[in-house]
Amino acid sequence: MADKLEWMNKHFVVVRYTELADLVARENYKIQPGLEPFFAGPGNAERIIYNLAKADKWKDACELMAYLAHRRAAVWWLYRCVISLMEESILNPSVERDIATIGASMEPEVPEFAKIELPKPDPAALAQVEAVLADARAKAKEANAALDQDMLHFLEEAVEVAFQEFKRVHGIHPVDLLKQVGAQLAQPRVQIDPASPILVETAKLKAQLAAVQKETVATIKSVLPAKLPAHQKKLSDNALSAVYRWIAAPDEENARRCLDVGNECPDQPGGLLALSAFWAFGNLMPAGDQVIPTPPGLAANGLTQTLLLCALSPGGARKVTERYALYFRLGVEVLTGADNWEASLADSRMPHEQLPEPDWTRGSDKSAVEWQAEAGVAELPEDEKEKAIRRLIAQAGGGGGLLPSSPAGGAAPREHGSGASPGYKLWKPEQAGTAGNGQEAKPSAYKRWKPGVPEGAPVQENEDGKGNKNENRNSNAYKRWKPGDW
């Protein structure tokens, strides 16, 4: 895609591991069949991820990133992916099909591409055909007049002899037979007797099948709760709220909350992400007397399955591969330190709560391919199509799947005091969350980072207490961060 330059040559910093060997040994990562050439050579996981992306293997690159990323950052990344899916639903909301419609019609459905449209009457074309026939008759009459009349009379008598022989054998003159066939074709089609045995038995069979279908639907609905769009949206919002609280404060209480709400809707991306956040907490018995560690790879596998649920969700504005490409770019922003949750903490509402409600009254089973065709973006190049989709989402009240710091969005970082989100530019430590050898950094490994400052602000030089001078544009430019906080 044309925006590959946005992510090339960016280095991951918010990761737990850097080498493929660590992922295999500690996270139980499995190399999928057919991808072995990408894993040949040096075992640097970042290199492998970018090679997969260059080959447009977005899904495989995203899955490896889920195993590689620091768990808290990975959950934030997936949270952003779910939000992008919700933004697509603003444009093309999908309503689950009522099971009562399955098998309700006994007539076979002819797909649109196989339907034959009867030609409409065309008086001009009909007049043209009649003119051609009239011209042919006139030329035939002229040709007959030019023939030897005695020879022509002899041929007519010979033809009549042959016709009489046909009548003797079949009981009807050929000319009369043609007239009879023409008259039959002009008559309405013969109606089959409704009391015909085959029709009676067909009606009985259809009635039996309809009774079975009705009973089956009633049984299913009696044991399975109805999936109403508003109720499903509420469950998803509850799950995403729990996920966001865990991201902001990954403690035992929030982990337990993720488990509870995730179990209410594990078949939704938000619900599965909540369960993944619980697994990412690292203790399967929060607030218990003993710690039961999360099995290796469980949290990462939950994150990859959440990605798959997002990518395969019906409706929306993007196809599966287009969604995975977007999720990859979002992941790169997070893993390179260009995006995290800090700016959103100053808002009074969580990011998913700021999206407008989808209009479920116009929800349908329209696919993303059908929506793109109707929206007039299907034939655009991939990069232009993505920009068009982002514009439509932004016009509908969503963010368009863009990060505030993303170059593709054209939006500059917001400065401190300019609104709900502080404008601190994110730190980019040399080593974040890792000691450089595959081991996680010690909690005591403090570093310093400096928030961004408005362009044009006066530069001051302050001493750091050790005689070193630092450029500063405000009195509180330096904050402290700790890798363990990620």
PLY file of the C-alpha trace (Angstrom):
ply
format ascii 1.0
element vertex 486
property float x
property float y
property float z
element edge 485
property int vertex1
property int vertex2
end_header
0.00 0.00 0.00
1.09 3.57 -0.57
1.29 4.41 3.14
3.96 1.82 3.91
6.49 4.62 4.33
4.56 5.67 7.43
5.74 2.62 9.34
9.02 1.62 7.68
12.20 2.19 9.71
10.27 2.71 12.97
11.62 0.75 15.91
9.51 -0.96 18.55
10.16 0.15 22.12
7.05 -0.93 24.05
7.77 -4.65 23.85
8.40 -7.52 26.24
10.77 -9.40 23.95
12.89 -8.60 20.93
14.00 -12.04 19.76
11.90 -14.75 18.16
13.52 -17.39 20.38
12.10 -15.69 23.47
8.59 -15.65 21.97
8.78 -19.36 21.19
10.22 -20.34 24.57
8.24 -18.03 26.86
4.99 -17.31 24.98
4.61 -20.61 23.13
4.51 -18.81 19.77
4.03 -21.14 16.80
5.26 -20.36 13.29
2.42 -20.95 10.87
3.04 -23.34 7.96
4.12 -21.58 4.79
5.72 -18.63 6.62
9.08 -20.27 7.26
10.97 -18.12 4.68
10.07 -14.97 6.62
11.59 -16.40 9.79
14.88 -17.44 8.18
18.01 -15.55 9.13
18.50 -13.40 12.24
15.78 -13.92 14.83
14.93 -10.26 15.41
11.14 -10.19 15.75
10.79 -6.59 14.57
12.57 -7.43 11.31
10.26 -10.40 10.76
7.16 -8.29 11.39
8.17 -5.64 8.88
9.06 -8.28 6.28
5.60 -9.79 6.69
4.02 -6.37 6.29
6.01 -5.63 3.15
4.52 -8.81 1.68
1.01 -7.60 2.64
0.68 -10.41 5.17
-1.04 -8.08 7.60
-2.75 -10.79 9.64
0.46 -12.69 10.33
2.31 -9.48 11.17
-0.43 -8.45 13.62
-0.41 -11.84 15.32
3.35 -11.72 15.87
3.01 -8.18 17.25
0.41 -9.39 19.75
2.93 -11.88 21.15
5.76 -9.35 21.07
4.07 -6.33 22.64
4.02 -5.38 26.27
0.69 -6.66 27.52
-0.73 -3.39 28.72
0.21 -1.64 25.48
-1.14 -4.58 23.48
-4.54 -4.28 25.17
-4.57 -0.55 24.37
-3.76 -1.38 20.74
-6.67 -3.83 20.53
-8.91 -1.32 22.25
-8.13 1.09 19.40
-8.89 -1.63 16.86
-12.32 -2.27 18.39
-13.02 1.47 18.29
-12.14 1.54 14.58
-14.66 -1.27 14.02
-17.30 0.71 15.91
-16.58 3.69 13.67
-17.21 1.54 10.61
-20.60 0.57 12.07
-21.60 4.22 11.94
-21.48 4.02 8.15
-22.78 0.48 7.65
-24.39 -1.00 10.76
-25.05 -4.71 10.62
-28.05 -6.35 12.28
-27.91 -10.04 13.02
-30.25 -12.07 10.85
-33.39 -13.38 12.53
-33.17 -17.18 12.61
-36.90 -17.35 11.84
-36.08 -16.32 8.25
-33.72 -19.27 7.77
-35.51 -21.93 5.73
-38.78 -20.00 5.85
-39.08 -19.92 2.06
-39.38 -23.21 0.20
-38.62 -21.56 -3.11
-34.99 -21.54 -4.24
-33.36 -18.11 -4.19
-31.83 -17.07 -7.48
-28.75 -14.87 -6.97
-28.78 -11.44 -8.53
-26.11 -12.29 -11.09
-28.17 -15.26 -12.36
-31.47 -13.42 -12.74
-32.62 -12.80 -16.33
-34.32 -9.53 -17.06
-36.93 -9.76 -19.80
-36.33 -7.28 -22.61
-38.62 -4.28 -22.66
-40.74 -3.55 -25.76
-38.85 -1.53 -28.34
-41.20 -0.13 -31.02
-38.29 1.26 -33.06
-36.52 -2.11 -33.17
-39.80 -3.88 -34.04
-40.45 -1.47 -36.91
-36.92 -2.06 -38.17
-37.42 -5.85 -38.18
-40.75 -5.51 -39.99
-39.10 -3.32 -42.61
-36.40 -5.96 -43.16
-39.06 -8.70 -43.54
-41.06 -6.59 -45.99
-37.94 -5.96 -48.03
-37.16 -9.71 -48.05
-40.69 -10.53 -49.25
-40.45 -7.97 -52.04
-37.09 -9.38 -53.18
-38.48 -12.92 -53.07
-41.43 -11.85 -55.20
-39.10 -10.26 -57.73
-36.99 -13.42 -57.82
-40.07 -15.59 -58.42
-41.16 -13.35 -61.26
-37.75 -13.75 -62.90
-37.97 -17.57 -62.88
-39.36 -19.78 -65.62
-43.06 -19.98 -64.70
-43.54 -23.48 -66.12
-40.60 -24.76 -64.08
-41.91 -22.93 -60.98
-45.36 -24.48 -61.44
-43.74 -27.91 -61.75
-41.84 -27.37 -58.45
-44.99 -26.27 -56.66
-46.81 -29.41 -57.79
-43.90 -31.58 -56.60
-43.94 -29.90 -53.18
-47.70 -30.41 -52.94
-47.27 -34.13 -53.72
-44.78 -34.37 -50.85
-47.13 -32.50 -48.49
-50.01 -34.86 -49.40
-47.80 -37.85 -48.58
-47.03 -36.22 -45.20
-50.78 -35.78 -44.62
-51.46 -39.43 -45.49
-48.92 -40.58 -42.94
-49.51 -38.07 -40.14
-53.08 -37.04 -40.77
-52.45 -33.33 -41.20
-51.14 -31.06 -43.92
-47.78 -29.41 -43.00
-49.17 -25.93 -43.62
-52.14 -26.67 -41.37
-49.74 -28.05 -38.75
-47.76 -24.82 -38.73
-50.95 -22.79 -38.37
-52.07 -25.02 -35.49
-48.74 -24.65 -33.65
-48.85 -20.89 -34.09
-52.36 -20.75 -32.70
-51.32 -22.80 -29.65
-48.37 -20.55 -28.98
-50.67 -17.55 -29.08
-52.91 -19.07 -26.41
-52.22 -18.73 -22.63
-50.17 -21.52 -21.04
-52.15 -24.58 -20.08
-52.84 -24.60 -16.33
-52.12 -27.80 -14.41
-55.04 -29.14 -12.44
-54.60 -28.04 -8.78
-55.98 -31.41 -7.70
-53.15 -33.19 -9.48
-51.58 -35.82 -7.16
-48.08 -34.36 -7.55
-49.27 -30.91 -6.49
-51.20 -32.31 -3.54
-48.21 -34.26 -2.25
-45.92 -31.26 -2.77
-48.21 -29.10 -0.65
-48.24 -31.72 2.12
-44.43 -31.93 2.13
-44.07 -28.14 2.28
-46.50 -28.00 5.22
-44.49 -30.63 7.09
-41.22 -28.80 6.48
-42.76 -25.50 7.59
-43.97 -27.10 10.82
-40.51 -28.52 11.54
-38.86 -25.16 10.79
-41.30 -23.32 13.07
-40.79 -25.78 15.90
-37.00 -25.63 15.53
-36.97 -21.82 15.64
-39.23 -21.83 18.71
-36.92 -24.29 20.48
-33.79 -22.25 19.70
-35.38 -18.98 20.80
-36.63 -20.57 24.02
-33.11 -21.48 25.15
-31.05 -18.69 23.59
-31.60 -15.02 24.51
-32.54 -12.65 21.74
-29.62 -10.59 20.46
-31.08 -7.10 20.31
-28.71 -4.49 18.85
-29.17 -2.07 21.75
-28.55 -4.79 24.34
-25.49 -6.10 22.51
-24.16 -2.56 22.31
-24.62 -2.15 26.07
-22.73 -5.37 26.80
-19.91 -4.31 24.47
-19.72 -0.85 26.06
-19.54 -2.39 29.54
-16.70 -4.64 28.40
-14.79 -1.78 26.76
-15.25 0.38 29.86
-13.74 -2.39 31.98
-10.88 -2.77 29.49
-10.14 0.95 29.55
-10.15 1.04 33.36
-7.73 -1.89 33.38
-5.47 -0.07 30.92
-5.49 3.02 33.12
-4.97 1.00 36.31
-4.14 -2.70 35.81
-4.92 -3.80 39.35
-6.76 -6.83 40.77
-10.14 -5.10 41.01
-10.13 -3.99 37.37
-8.84 -7.38 36.23
-11.70 -9.11 38.04
-14.16 -6.68 36.45
-12.79 -7.55 32.99
-13.38 -11.23 33.71
-16.98 -10.65 34.83
-18.10 -8.45 31.92
-16.08 -10.43 29.38
-17.96 -13.60 30.24
-21.23 -11.83 29.41
-20.30 -11.33 25.75
-17.27 -13.47 24.83
-18.52 -13.71 21.24
-18.06 -9.97 20.72
-14.70 -8.25 20.15
-15.16 -6.12 23.25
-15.99 -9.11 25.42
-13.07 -11.20 24.19
-10.76 -8.21 24.65
-11.95 -7.92 28.26
-11.06 -11.57 28.84
-7.69 -11.00 27.18
-7.05 -8.07 29.53
-7.80 -10.35 32.48
-5.35 -12.92 31.15
-2.80 -10.16 30.54
-3.02 -9.27 34.24
-0.99 -12.39 34.86
-2.93 -13.91 37.77
-5.91 -16.18 37.20
-6.93 -15.82 40.87
-6.99 -12.08 41.62
-7.53 -11.27 45.29
-6.84 -14.91 46.11
-4.48 -16.37 48.67
-2.09 -17.56 46.00
-1.04 -16.50 42.54
-1.91 -18.73 39.61
0.13 -17.43 36.65
-1.50 -17.08 33.26
-0.35 -19.92 30.98
2.24 -18.86 28.40
0.66 -17.41 25.26
-2.92 -17.32 26.62
-3.14 -13.53 26.70
-1.45 -13.15 23.29
-3.71 -15.80 21.78
-6.76 -13.98 23.15
-5.54 -10.77 21.54
-5.03 -12.47 18.15
-8.53 -13.95 18.33
-9.91 -10.52 19.17
-8.23 -9.21 16.03
-9.82 -12.01 14.04
-13.28 -11.23 15.46
-12.83 -7.57 14.52
-11.64 -8.40 11.01
-14.50 -10.86 10.34
-17.29 -8.77 11.87
-20.17 -8.31 9.40
-21.04 -4.94 7.92
-18.68 -2.03 8.23
-16.78 -0.16 5.56
-13.58 -2.18 5.22
-12.87 -5.66 3.91
-10.94 -8.19 5.97
-7.52 -7.43 4.50
-8.16 -3.69 4.72
-9.00 -4.02 8.40
-5.86 -6.00 9.16
-3.79 -3.38 7.33
-5.32 -0.67 9.52
-4.81 -2.74 12.68
-1.16 -3.16 11.76
-0.65 0.58 11.43
-2.39 1.18 14.76
-0.14 -1.43 16.34
3.00 0.19 14.96
1.93 3.53 16.45
1.56 1.92 19.87
4.67 -0.25 19.83
6.89 2.59 18.63
5.66 4.82 21.45
3.82 7.26 19.17
0.47 6.53 20.83
-0.68 5.52 24.28
-3.61 6.06 26.59
-2.19 8.95 28.62
-3.72 11.76 26.58
-7.19 10.23 26.82
-7.11 10.07 30.62
-7.85 13.79 30.85
-11.14 13.40 28.98
-14.35 13.19 30.95
-15.51 10.29 28.77
-13.68 7.20 27.62
-12.77 7.11 23.89
-15.45 4.56 22.98
-18.09 6.62 24.75
-17.42 9.58 22.47
-18.66 7.80 19.33
-22.20 8.49 18.06
-24.75 5.69 18.28
-25.18 3.64 15.08
-28.56 3.96 13.37
-29.84 0.40 13.86
-33.07 1.22 11.99
-31.12 1.09 8.73
-29.04 -1.90 9.74
-28.89 -4.75 7.24
-26.77 -7.69 6.18
-24.98 -5.54 3.59
-21.34 -6.57 3.28
-18.39 -4.17 3.18
-17.96 -4.99 -0.52
-21.56 -3.95 -1.24
-21.21 -0.81 0.87
-18.02 0.22 -0.95
-19.76 -0.23 -4.30
-22.68 1.95 -3.20
-20.38 4.57 -1.67
-18.38 4.79 -4.89
-15.02 3.89 -3.35
-14.67 0.27 -4.51
-12.63 1.11 -7.62
-10.27 3.55 -5.91
-6.62 2.61 -5.26
-6.10 1.19 -1.79
-4.55 4.32 -0.28
-7.20 6.60 -1.79
-9.96 4.23 -0.68
-8.70 4.29 2.92
-8.58 8.10 2.90
-12.13 8.25 1.52
-13.40 5.87 4.22
-11.70 7.95 6.91
-13.31 11.12 5.58
-16.77 9.52 5.58
-16.30 8.25 9.14
-15.10 11.66 10.29
-18.10 13.32 8.65
-20.37 10.88 10.48
-18.88 11.83 13.83
-16.11 9.23 14.23
-12.38 9.66 14.26
-11.78 7.81 11.02
-9.50 5.27 12.67
-6.67 7.78 12.91
-4.35 8.47 15.78
-3.84 12.12 16.77
-0.13 11.78 16.02
-0.50 9.85 12.77
1.06 11.61 9.76
-1.71 10.25 7.53
-4.28 12.14 9.52
-2.64 15.49 9.05
-3.49 16.39 12.65
-0.87 17.97 14.87
-0.55 16.90 18.52
-2.76 18.96 20.79
-0.87 21.21 23.19
-1.35 21.26 26.93
-4.31 23.37 27.92
-5.88 23.32 24.44
-8.72 21.00 25.36
-9.55 17.67 26.87
-6.27 15.98 26.04
-2.88 17.30 27.21
-0.37 17.80 24.44
2.57 15.92 25.87
4.61 14.36 23.12
5.39 10.81 24.07
8.75 9.75 25.36
10.90 7.52 23.22
13.33 5.81 25.58
16.24 3.80 24.29
14.87 0.76 26.07
11.32 0.59 27.35
9.97 -2.42 29.13
13.04 -4.50 28.30
16.61 -4.69 29.45
17.75 -5.36 25.88
18.29 -9.09 26.35
14.71 -10.32 26.29
14.28 -9.71 30.04
11.75 -7.20 31.33
13.24 -4.07 32.83
13.42 -3.87 36.59
10.73 -1.69 38.23
13.46 0.51 39.61
14.80 1.35 36.15
13.58 4.93 36.08
14.21 7.20 33.12
13.31 10.77 32.35
11.19 12.07 29.51
10.29 15.57 28.48
6.76 16.52 27.33
6.40 18.37 24.08
6.21 22.12 24.21
4.51 24.61 21.90
6.48 25.72 18.91
8.03 29.15 19.31
8.12 29.06 23.11
11.20 30.70 24.65
14.07 28.35 25.44
15.55 28.35 28.91
18.58 26.50 30.19
18.17 24.84 33.57
20.63 22.81 35.55
19.61 19.29 36.49
21.30 19.33 39.88
24.51 17.81 38.58
25.86 20.80 36.76
24.42 19.70 33.43
22.32 22.16 31.49
19.12 21.21 29.73
16.90 23.08 27.34
13.52 23.79 28.87
10.48 25.80 27.89
8.57 25.57 31.16
9.32 24.99 34.79
7.79 21.53 34.87
9.09 20.09 31.63
10.50 16.91 33.06
8.36 14.03 34.32
9.30 10.57 35.41
8.16 7.34 33.83
8.73 3.78 34.84
8.81 0.82 32.39
6.75 -1.20 34.85
3.90 1.25 34.40
3.49 -0.06 30.87
0 1
1 2
2 3
3 4
4 5
5 6
6 7
7 8
8 9
9 10
10 11
11 12
12 13
13 14
14 15
15 16
16 17
17 18
18 19
19 20
20 21
21 22
22 23
23 24
24 25
25 26
26 27
27 28
28 29
29 30
30 31
31 32
32 33
33 34
34 35
35 36
36 37
37 38
38 39
39 40
40 41
41 42
42 43
43 44
44 45
45 46
46 47
47 48
48 49
49 50
50 51
51 52
52 53
53 54
54 55
55 56
56 57
57 58
58 59
59 60
60 61
61 62
62 63
63 64
64 65
65 66
66 67
67 68
68 69
69 70
70 71
71 72
72 73
73 74
74 75
75 76
76 77
77 78
78 79
79 80
80 81
81 82
82 83
83 84
84 85
85 86
86 87
87 88
88 89
89 90
90 91
91 92
92 93
93 94
94 95
95 96
96 97
97 98
98 99
99 100
100 101
101 102
102 103
103 104
104 105
105 106
106 107
107 108
108 109
109 110
110 111
111 112
112 113
113 114
114 115
115 116
116 117
117 118
118 119
119 120
120 121
121 122
122 123
123 124
124 125
125 126
126 127
127 128
128 129
129 130
130 131
131 132
132 133
133 134
134 135
135 136
136 137
137 138
138 139
139 140
140 141
141 142
142 143
143 144
144 145
145 146
146 147
147 148
148 149
149 150
150 151
151 152
152 153
153 154
154 155
155 156
156 157
157 158
158 159
159 160
160 161
161 162
162 163
163 164
164 165
165 166
166 167
167 168
168 169
169 170
170 171
171 172
172 173
173 174
174 175
175 176
176 177
177 178
178 179
179 180
180 181
181 182
182 183
183 184
184 185
185 186
186 187
187 188
188 189
189 190
190 191
191 192
192 193
193 194
194 195
195 196
196 197
197 198
198 199
199 200
200 201
201 202
202 203
203 204
204 205
205 206
206 207
207 208
208 209
209 210
210 211
211 212
212 213
213 214
214 215
215 216
216 217
217 218
218 219
219 220
220 221
221 222
222 223
223 224
224 225
225 226
226 227
227 228
228 229
229 230
230 231
231 232
232 233
233 234
234 235
235 236
236 237
237 238
238 239
239 240
240 241
241 242
242 243
243 244
244 245
245 246
246 247
247 248
248 249
249 250
250 251
251 252
252 253
253 254
254 255
255 256
256 257
257 258
258 259
259 260
260 261
261 262
262 263
263 264
264 265
265 266
266 267
267 268
268 269
269 270
270 271
271 272
272 273
273 274
274 275
275 276
276 277
277 278
278 279
279 280
280 281
281 282
282 283
283 284
284 285
285 286
286 287
287 288
288 289
289 290
290 291
291 292
292 293
293 294
294 295
295 296
296 297
297 298
298 299
299 300
300 301
301 302
302 303
303 304
304 305
305 306
306 307
307 308
308 309
309 310
310 311
311 312
312 313
313 314
314 315
315 316
316 317
317 318
318 319
319 320
320 321
321 322
322 323
323 324
324 325
325 326
326 327
327 328
328 329
329 330
330 331
331 332
332 333
333 334
334 335
335 336
336 337
337 338
338 339
339 340
340 341
341 342
342 343
343 344
344 345
345 346
346 347
347 348
348 349
349 350
350 351
351 352
352 353
353 354
354 355
355 356
356 357
357 358
358 359
359 360
360 361
361 362
362 363
363 364
364 365
365 366
366 367
367 368
368 369
369 370
370 371
371 372
372 373
373 374
374 375
375 376
376 377
377 378
378 379
379 380
380 381
381 382
382 383
383 384
384 385
385 386
386 387
387 388
388 389
389 390
390 391
391 392
392 393
393 394
394 395
395 396
396 397
397 398
398 399
399 400
400 401
401 402
402 403
403 404
404 405
405 406
406 407
407 408
408 409
409 410
410 411
411 412
412 413
413 414
414 415
415 416
416 417
417 418
418 419
419 420
420 421
421 422
422 423
423 424
424 425
425 426
426 427
427 428
428 429
429 430
430 431
431 432
432 433
433 434
434 435
435 436
436 437
437 438
438 439
439 440
440 441
441 442
442 443
443 444
444 445
445 446
446 447
447 448
448 449
449 450
450 451
451 452
452 453
453 454
454 455
455 456
456 457
457 458
458 459
459 460
460 461
461 462
462 463
463 464
464 465
465 466
466 467
467 468
468 469
469 470
470 471
471 472
472 473
473 474
474 475
475 476
476 477
477 478
478 479
479 480
480 481
481 482
482 483
483 484
484 485
